[in-house]
Amino acid sequence: QVQLVESGGGLVQAGGSLRLSCVASRTYLNIDVMGWYRQATGRQREAVGTSSGGESGNIAGAVKGRFTISRDKNTVYLQMNNLKPDDTAVYYCYAKRFSTQDTYEYWGQGTQVTVSS
C-alpha cells in the first residue's frame, strides 16, 4: 500500500500563489503516474494535472497558464499562480502504479485551498 502525504494548502488572496507538495511512501515502488485532482463544494472531482515523470506534465485547460506540475521521483508538486476564487477546493494527490497483473490507484487525504476575493 502506498500512502500519499500532501502539504502546502491554505488561505490566500486572489492573485496570490501556493505550492502543493505530495510525497509517496514506499519509494522502492515505481509510481508510474502522479498528479492532482480537486473537488469544490457541490461539484465533481476534476483533474488538475498529471505527470508520468517526464520534463513536463499535463495540465487541465481551465488552469493552464497559471498552474504547473512537476515531479521528482516519488514527489509531485503543483505550483499555483494567479489564484482565483474559483480555484477554491480540496486538492487531492493521486498516484497510479502498473504491474503485470493489475493497476493500483492511490489517493491522498486532501488539502484545502481557499482563495478569497
NUFI-68996 format. One record per residue (C-alpha): residue in three letters; x, z, y. Coordinates in pm, 1 decimal. Layout:
<atoms>
['ALA', [X, Z, Y]]
...
</atoms>
This chain:
<atoms>
['GLN', [0.0, 0.0, 0.0]]
['VAL', [126.9, -96.2, 343.0]]
['GLN', [45.6, 123.1, 640.0]]
['LEU', [34.6, -15.5, 992.0]]
['VAL', [103.1, 214.5, 1285.3]]
['GLU', [7.3, 92.2, 1631.1]]
['SER', [114.4, 219.6, 1970.6]]
['GLY', [102.1, 119.0, 2334.9]]
['GLY', [-266.3, 117.9, 2421.1]]
['GLY', [-407.3, 291.1, 2724.2]]
['LEU', [-582.4, 256.7, 3058.1]]
['VAL', [-462.1, 0.8, 3309.8]]
['GLN', [-597.0, -159.4, 3622.1]]
['ALA', [-693.7, -525.5, 3630.8]]
['GLY', [-386.1, -738.9, 3680.5]]
['GLY', [-163.2, -489.6, 3504.0]]
['SER', [32.9, -518.1, 3180.7]]
['LEU', [57.4, -338.9, 2849.3]]
['ARG', [270.2, -391.1, 2542.3]]
['LEU', [133.9, -306.3, 2199.2]]
['SER', [358.8, -242.2, 1902.8]]
['CYS', [280.4, -224.1, 1533.9]]
['VAL', [519.7, -116.2, 1261.4]]
['ALA', [453.0, -180.6, 894.6]]
['SER', [569.5, 74.1, 639.1]]
['ARG', [739.7, -19.8, 312.8]]
['THR', [982.2, -255.6, 482.7]]
['TYR', [1116.7, -370.1, 145.3]]
['LEU', [798.2, -571.8, 104.5]]
['ASN', [783.5, -917.3, 256.3]]
['ILE', [499.6, -930.4, 506.2]]
['ASP', [401.2, -1293.6, 545.9]]
['VAL', [171.8, -1270.4, 846.9]]
['MET', [131.8, -1005.6, 1114.6]]
['GLY', [-91.9, -1017.3, 1414.7]]
['TRP', [-354.5, -863.7, 1637.0]]
['TYR', [-731.2, -865.7, 1647.0]]
['ARG', [-958.6, -695.7, 1894.1]]
['GLN', [-1314.9, -571.8, 1899.3]]
['ALA', [-1508.2, -490.6, 2212.1]]
['THR', [-1817.9, -271.4, 2202.9]]
['GLY', [-2112.5, -468.4, 2071.0]]
['ARG', [-1903.9, -772.1, 1981.3]]
['GLN', [-1747.6, -909.0, 1666.1]]
['ARG', [-1382.3, -861.2, 1588.6]]
['GLU', [-1182.9, -1161.3, 1707.1]]
['ALA', [-830.3, -1284.1, 1652.2]]
['VAL', [-588.1, -1246.3, 1940.3]]
['GLY', [-268.7, -1377.0, 1785.8]]
['THR', [-71.5, -1405.1, 1464.3]]
['SER', [290.2, -1454.2, 1370.2]]
['SER', [444.1, -1579.2, 1047.5]]
['GLY', [787.2, -1475.6, 1160.9]]
['GLY', [893.7, -1788.0, 1343.5]]
['GLU', [1005.9, -1808.0, 1703.3]]
['SER', [655.8, -1840.7, 1838.4]]
['GLY', [322.3, -1722.4, 1714.1]]
['ASN', [-29.3, -1843.6, 1759.4]]
['ILE', [-234.4, -1708.0, 2048.3]]
['ALA', [-609.7, -1743.6, 2090.3]]
['GLY', [-724.8, -1975.3, 2364.0]]
['ALA', [-905.1, -1700.1, 2551.7]]
['VAL', [-580.0, -1516.1, 2623.2]]
['LYS', [-327.0, -1798.2, 2617.2]]
['GLY', [-100.4, -1789.5, 2917.3]]
['ARG', [-149.7, -1414.6, 2958.8]]
['PHE', [-67.5, -1270.9, 2615.5]]
['THR', [233.5, -1339.7, 2397.2]]
['ILE', [302.7, -1229.3, 2042.6]]
['SER', [644.9, -1168.6, 1897.8]]
['ARG', [777.8, -1029.6, 1575.6]]
['ASP', [1091.7, -862.8, 1447.3]]
['LYS', [1079.5, -834.7, 1067.6]]
['ASN', [801.1, -585.2, 996.0]]
['THR', [719.9, -505.4, 1358.5]]
['VAL', [485.2, -712.4, 1570.1]]
['TYR', [437.2, -689.7, 1945.0]]
['LEU', [164.4, -804.3, 2179.0]]
['GLN', [265.2, -839.9, 2542.3]]
['MET', [-43.8, -847.3, 2760.3]]
['ASN', [-8.8, -953.0, 3122.4]]
['ASN', [-263.1, -1004.3, 3399.1]]
['LEU', [-516.1, -796.9, 3209.5]]
['LYS', [-883.1, -836.6, 3287.9]]
['PRO', [-1178.1, -602.0, 3232.4]]
['ASP', [-1297.8, -840.7, 2957.7]]
['ASP', [-982.0, -754.8, 2764.2]]
['THR', [-1115.0, -401.7, 2712.4]]
['ALA', [-1139.4, -346.7, 2338.9]]
['VAL', [-993.4, -169.8, 2041.5]]
['TYR', [-690.6, -368.2, 1930.0]]
['TYR', [-612.7, -373.2, 1559.5]]
['CYS', [-286.7, -464.0, 1394.9]]
['TYR', [-320.8, -692.2, 1093.3]]
['ALA', [-86.5, -787.8, 812.4]]
['LYS', [-111.2, -1018.9, 517.1]]
['ARG', [110.4, -1039.9, 214.0]]
['PHE', [103.9, -1309.5, -51.9]]
['SER', [209.1, -1257.3, -409.3]]
['THR', [199.5, -1491.4, -704.7]]
['GLN', [-119.6, -1326.0, -819.5]]
['ASP', [-307.7, -1218.2, -510.8]]
['THR', [-332.7, -1189.2, -134.3]]
['TYR', [-322.2, -847.6, 29.7]]
['GLU', [-456.2, -768.5, 374.2]]
['TYR', [-397.3, -455.1, 576.5]]
['TRP', [-537.7, -314.3, 898.4]]
['GLY', [-417.4, -51.8, 1139.8]]
['GLN', [-637.0, 224.2, 1278.1]]
['GLY', [-671.9, 53.1, 1614.0]]
['THR', [-556.0, 136.9, 1963.0]]
['GLN', [-784.1, 143.9, 2265.7]]
['VAL', [-708.0, -78.8, 2561.9]]
['THR', [-919.3, -19.0, 2870.3]]
['VAL', [-887.3, -236.0, 3179.2]]
['SER', [-1052.5, -106.8, 3494.6]]
['SER', [-1167.7, -334.8, 3773.9]]
</atoms>
